[in-house]
Amino acid sequence: MRFTLDFDNSFAVRYHEGSSLFAGANTVCLANRRICVLDHLAIKLNSSRLNMVDPSRTMDVSSCRFNLSARQVVDKQNSALLLDLSNPDQKKFSICIMEAFFQENRDSYIKQVAAFQPSQDQAKGAGCESREEDTSIGARVRPLLPNEIEDGEVVGISVRPEAGYADVHELRRKINGQPTLNSSSFRLDKVYGPNQTSEDVYHGLVAPLVPWAWGGGISTLFAYGQTGSGKTYSVSELERLTAAELMNGNLEGNRDVYICAFELVGKEALDLLNDRRKIVVMEDAFGESQLVGAVEEKPSTAEELLSHIERSMSFRKTASTLKNDSSSRSHAVCRIRIANKDVIDAPDGLLFLVDLAGSEVDRDIKEHSRDRMMETRDINVSLSTLKDCIRGRAMWNMTDGVAANKRAMNVHVPFRSSVLTKVLKHVFDVKGDRYCKTAVLACIKPNAADAGPSKNTLRYAELLRVPVPKIKPASYNVNIPSTWSHHALTKWIERNSGSPIISSSLLVPTENGTQLCKLPKGEFVSRCLKTPNVSPEHARAFYDKLWRLHIDSRTARSAAPSEVSSTIASEDEASPKPTVPFQERLQPGMIVRIKRRLSTEFAQYAMILSPEGAFEKDSVNREEVMGKKRYVCAQIFGAVMADAYNLAMEAKKVIAVEDMEAEVSMEWDAPTRYWFMTI
């Protein structure tokens, strides 16, 4: 049965109960604060038509309270239950709110939407605007659901995937003449319509995040939108595709994958893999956000990874609202940590898949309880903070390395303002040494009745998108890697990567200086190791050399840029590279690498102190012993800090020249009291 509540001739709430009748009514009108049955509508019952022709049945509801979420009408004076549709014996019904004005002009609306033409400026500007490459903003419009089609819902959102636009169409009332169509267009990086699949969304928006996290970077996917817009469904499908790519063995390198899942309810974090036990979000001594008490699982297959995700989502907090019987009332975060087994000291890659709680408009929360209202407030505050953080980080990335631009220095990212952004500090902290790739998926309901909330969702998404301003790029400076072109970068690598020379074509096939500095350490080292005879220590030392230069350049950026140079110069070019083999240049203080067959007995590195027999008093014995070309060396052991070494003068060993593999450059760092490898 279908009947309509007409609120003062402006809004209508349609209930659909299949074939069951309630109170013998078809349509209920409250224009005069009374319920009366209209006789001009017919309902379909058991494949036959039944006309409701009893207009005399009325009920006074002037003192009634309408609790739509509980499906009840209650008398305020004596709390008597006048109308109850929440009886479990009756079939569930769906609710959709639409204006009576829209119903009267439905056909005109459909025709005007079909005839909609975008402006010429939008058509010309499609694809011409440059954007910040580390942040991608997309929108997905779901199709109408079967019950919405049955209720006669109309599509009010159109998409133009090629141009990257989503159009929201609203019907406006004019004082004179026919109603007109008011269309709002929103420009995004990616737009997906009802006919596009989850695979299309994955390959266009999410796929670049997986190899970035696999290489040791940080990747984050946010999905948000109005409750009932398909966020959870989209995230579930994207999680399935992500799990398949992570575990199918097609990605290069050996990794261990770990997963933890938790939800954020207000200011609390609950572990979804450990019976919703509370976990604490804290910062360690290095400023990294840690989840104290969170349980991590180590899956070995894609099916096992998906089972952990599905099990965690079954514990997520949901509740029935006016728009959705199972609306998500918390932010669900799935964190996948990827440990690099090839480069032991490389930071772990992080992939965050975040299903944000559904947003609601004012009319959807009128019947909420006090607790539900507080939930909605916390959700809206965290979403507002998230918007500021995403946009602030994108602006900082965009202005990093721009000539004479202090805008990046003044960007404020309020990641400590909510628990959600505090957990994701890795993503937003502009002072961190790791770059993040971020994708945002705005989920949209196609219904014309929800054009207002859909417009707000798209406006929120459009604000996250930061177009790159047309600013003159910084002039080339030998001491600022972010100013290096691809050609300048390849020349610098060839002259500063040590011996053997690291292949620039393998390390930076297309990247410029800025892109190389953003490359995760694990991916950087893996690319260096593709060059024959390059050791992991050599690759890590070269990474540290580049990053020391990059960090120093940040403080020098405020100074006037140097004049453009036509040639690549570096402080390392002043000292000519030796042409004589190191075995013929051995001297006290030189550090050498020991061949692997002896590395189990000795340390891998040693410092030459003196030739064996150099202090023999007998000249004959001295010459005989020194002729064996063996040297007394102090062993060098690895320190607690990554890529740091301790020189143990008390641990002396005699090493033959033929057991020395190569010369190694190290420098003493006074603040840490460690030796570090250099090139």
Secondary structure as UniProt FT lines:
FT   STRAND          2..7
FT   TURN            8..10
FT   STRAND          11..16
FT   TURN            18..19
FT   TURN            23..24
FT   STRAND          28..29
FT   TURN            31..32
FT   STRAND          34..37
FT   STRAND          42..45
FT   TURN            46..47
FT   STRAND          48..51
FT   TURN            55..56
FT   STRAND          58..60
FT   TURN            62..63
FT   STRAND          64..67
FT   TURN            68..71
FT   STRAND          72..75
FT   TURN            76..78
FT   STRAND          81..84
FT   TURN            88..89
FT   STRAND          94..99
FT   HELIX           100..104
FT   HELIX           106..114
FT   HELIX           120..125
FT   TURN            126..128
FT   TURN            133..134
FT   STRAND          135..141
FT   HELIX           146..150
FT   TURN            151..152
FT   STRAND          157..160
FT   TURN            161..164
FT   STRAND          165..172
FT   STRAND          180..187
FT   STRAND          190..192
FT   TURN            194..195
FT   HELIX           198..201
FT   HELIX           202..206
FT   TURN            207..208
FT   HELIX           209..214
FT   TURN            215..216
FT   STRAND          218..226
FT   TURN            227..228
FT   HELIX           231..247
FT   STRAND          255..265
FT   TURN            266..267
FT   STRAND          268..271
FT   TURN            272..276
FT   STRAND          277..283
FT   TURN            285..286
FT   STRAND          289..292
FT   HELIX           302..313
FT   TURN            314..315
FT   STRAND          318..319
FT   TURN            325..326
FT   STRAND          327..328
FT   STRAND          331..340
FT   TURN            344..345
FT   STRAND          349..355
FT   HELIX           362..364
FT   TURN            366..367
FT   HELIX           370..399
FT   TURN            400..401
FT   TURN            403..404
FT   HELIX           408..410
FT   HELIX           415..417
FT   HELIX           419..423
FT   HELIX           425..428
FT   TURN            430..431
FT   STRAND          436..444
FT   HELIX           448..450
FT   HELIX           451..464
FT   TURN            478..479
FT   HELIX           481..483
FT   HELIX           486..496
FT   HELIX           504..507
FT   HELIX           513..518
FT   HELIX           521..528
FT   TURN            529..530
FT   TURN            532..533
FT   HELIX           536..556
FT   TURN            557..558
FT   HELIX           571..573
FT   HELIX           582..584
FT   TURN            588..589
FT   STRAND          591..594
FT   HELIX           596..599
FT   TURN            600..601
FT   STRAND          605..611
FT   TURN            612..615
FT   HELIX           619..626
FT   TURN            627..628
FT   STRAND          630..638
FT   TURN            642..643
FT   STRAND          644..656
FT   HELIX           657..659
FT   STRAND          660..669
FT   TURN            670..673
FT   STRAND          674..678
//
